[in-house]
Amino acid sequence: MALESRYADDPDTAALFRRLVELPEGPGRERLRGEIICAWLPMAHRLAARYRGRGETLEDLRQVAAVGLVNAVDRYDPERTRAFASFAVPTITGEIKRHFRDRMWSVHVPRRVQDLRNVVRRATAELAAAGTQPSLARIAEHTGLTQVEVRQGSEALHGFSALSIDAEASVGGSGVLLCDSLGTVEGAYDLVLDREAARPGLRNLAEREKRVLYLRFFAGMTQSAIAAELGVSQMHVSRLISESCRRIREDAAREPARRKTTRGTARPRPV
């Protein structure tokens, strides 16, 4: 059975489409095109109503559906597709789905999860209409999905928009906002981590190299001043600093792997 005979708002516009194909560009063709669009607009509005309650107003949904209808009318070829409805319905619904995907989701949700969300919503409505409690297990059995997939789809049901950081963190009326729980950058923590990472490399340096680094980075002396104090050239001080820093970096990079190896090695028990 063709889609055109399934709904009461499917007008018979086959003759109008045949005339539209034959007419050249001009006012007459535009009037006929507008007549066809107006005839099918109730169907577009009906399709738009299916997507109510998903974070978009019905008026905006109708406008999106109307755009899909116009695209369907302009692209329809009566010689290739017998019924206009069979071409228009997927074109209009596709336009609405693109609207949700591209403009309504404030966080990126994979297409697969969006599809799971639609399956879960439909199954929940069907089970509820049949008087069955739509539990996780029942939805999985009804749809053939795994419970993990059902859970992903259920979580995506409320994923059209991100929760504001100014919202309360709990429903207990505590007044604590989500932004109050966000951490901040603590420079002191990073400094501690950097010092601990550099400690093994510093321990392996010669006393002369340690003194050069101390004078440069802790005493704030220039390379020329360090060279004068040690009785060497400024070029030699520069090489000492570069070589010492390189060895410290290499030791710091090796230290995590060394700790992992040591942690995984069993110590012999004393006899």
N, C-alpha and C positions, 0 to 999 in steps of 0.2 A: 504494500500500500504506500503510495507516495505521501511525502510530508504535507503536501498541499491540501490533502483531504482530511487531515487529522484535526485541524483547528477551525474554529468558527470565524476567526479574524484573518483567514487566508482568502483574499479576493481573487477573482478570475481576471488576471491581467495579461493573459497570453496574447490576445489580439493587440493590446497596447504595446507590448514589447516588440511584436513583429513590425508594427508601424514605426516604433522608435528606431529600430535598426535601419529602416529604409529612409528615414528623414535626414536631410543634411543639417549641418550645424546652423543654428539660427534661433530666433525667438520661438518659432513653432515647436522645434524639438525640445527646447528648454521647458516650455509649458507642459508638454506631454511627459517629460521626465519628472517634473514636479508633481503632476497628477499621480503618476505611479508611486512616487515616494510617499505621498500623502495617503494613498490607498493601503500601503503596507506599514505605515507608522504604528497603528495599534498593535501589530504583531511585535514590532521592535520594542514597544513599551512593555508588552507582556514578558518578553525575554529579559528585559532590564529588571523587572520586578522580582525575578528569581534570585537576584543578587543583593536584595535588601538585607540590612542588618550586618553588613560586613565592613562598616566604617565609612561608607559613602552614602550621600543623600540620594533619594530616588530621582530627584530632578536631574542631578548630575549623571546618574546612571542612564537615564533616558536620553540625555544628550549624546553620551558615548554610543549608545545603541543606535541613535539616529545617524551618527557618523558611519557606523558599520553598515547600516542600511543603504546609505548613499553609495558607499564603496561597492556594495553588492549589486545595486542597480547599474552602476557604471561598468562593472566587469562582467555582468551576466550576458551569456550568449545563448539565446533560445535554440540555436541549432545544435548545441553540444549538450545542454542540460534541459530535460523536458520540463521539470517543475521548478519554478523560481524559488519556492520555499526550501527545497532540498539544497539549494546553493546559498540562500540568504541566511538561514538559521546558523550554520557553522561560521559564516563570515561575521555575523553580528556578535555571536557569543565569543568568537575569537578576539574581536575588538574590545569587548568588555574585560576579558581575561587579561589582555595586554595592558589595559588601563590599570587594573589592580597590580599587576606584576611590576610595571614601570613607574607608577606614580603613587600608589597607596602604601606599599611596603617600605617603611622607613629604615628597616634593616634588611640586609641581603639574605634571602631565604632561597636555597637551591630549588630548582624546578621540581625535582623529585619529591621534596618535602611538601611543596605546594600541592602536588597531585595527591599525595597521601592525605593531606588536610581535607581536600574535597571528598575523597572516598570515605574518610572517617565521619565527616559531617552528614553525608548522605546516609550512611549506615546507621548513625545515631538516630536520625529522624525516622528511618524505617523501623528500627527496633522499638522506638518509643511509640510509634503509631500502632504497632502490633501488641503493645502492652508488655513488652519485655524490657527489663532493666539493661540499658546499654553499658555493660561493664567492659573492661578491657578484654577479657577473654571472649565474651560474646561478640564483640565487634570484630575481633580477630577471626573467629569462626565464621561469622557472617560474610566477611569480605575476602577471606583467604589470605589475609596478611599475617605477618608475625606480630607478636605482642609488642616487640620493639618498634616496628613500623607504625602500629596503632598509636603508641605513645608519642612518637615523633609527630604524627599527624594531629594528635590532640593538642600538643604543645603549640603547634603552628596555628591553631584556631584563634589564638589570642596574639598572634605575632604581626598584626598589620602595622602597629606603631610601637615605638620604643617608649618605655616608661620614663617619665621625666625624673631627673635627679632631684627635683624639688618636691617629689612625692614623699609621703611618709613611708618609712622603712617597714612599718608594721601596722596592723589594723587596731592596735590597742590604744590608740590615741595618745601615744607617748610624746608626740611632737618631734621625734627624731626623724630627720630627713635622710634620704639615700645619700645625698652629697656629704652628710656628716660622717659616713662610714668609708668614704674614699680616702685612700692613703695619699700622702704627699712625698715629694722627693726629699730625702734626707741626705744632705751632702756628707754629714759626719759618718753615716754608715758606709758610703762609698769610699771614704778616706780610710776607714778601718780595713775594708776588704782589700784596697790597694796596698796598704802597708803589709798586711798578712801575706799577700801574694808575692811581694817583693822580698820578704824576710829571708827565704832560703837562698836567693841569689846574692843578697848582700852578705850573708854569712860566708859564702864561698869566695868572696873577693879578697885580694891582698890588702894589707893595712894601708899601703900607699893609695890604692884605688878607693878605699873607703874614705880616706881623708879628703881626697879630691872631690868626691861626691858630696861630702858633708860641707866643705867650704863653698861649693857651687850652689847647692840646693837648699841648705839650711842656714848657712852664714850669709848667703846672698852675694858672694864675691864674684867678680868678673873673672874670665879666664886669664886675662892679663895679670890681675892681682894675684891669682893662684900661682901662676908661672913665676912671678917675682918672689913669692914666699918660698916656693919649693926649689928655686934655682934652676928651672927648666924653661924650655921655650913654650910660647902660647900654643903652637901647633901640637906639641907633645901633650899638653893638657887637654886639648880638644880631642885628640885620639884616645886618651885615657877615658874621658867621659863617654864618648861614643861606644867604645868597646865594652866598658863596664855596663852601660845601659842595655846593650845588646845581650850580654850574658844574663843579666837580671830578667829580661823579657823571656828569654829561652827557658830559664829555670822556672819561671812562673807558669809558662805554658806546659811544661812537663810535670809540674807538681800534682795536678789533679789525677793524671794517669798513674803517677807513682803512688799516690794515696790509695787509689782503687786497687792497684796490684798488691800493695801491702795489706789492705783490708781483706783481700781474697786469699791470702796465704795463711795456712794454718800454722800456728806456732807449736813446736814440739813440747810435749809435757815433760816437766822435770821428773827424773827417775828417783 
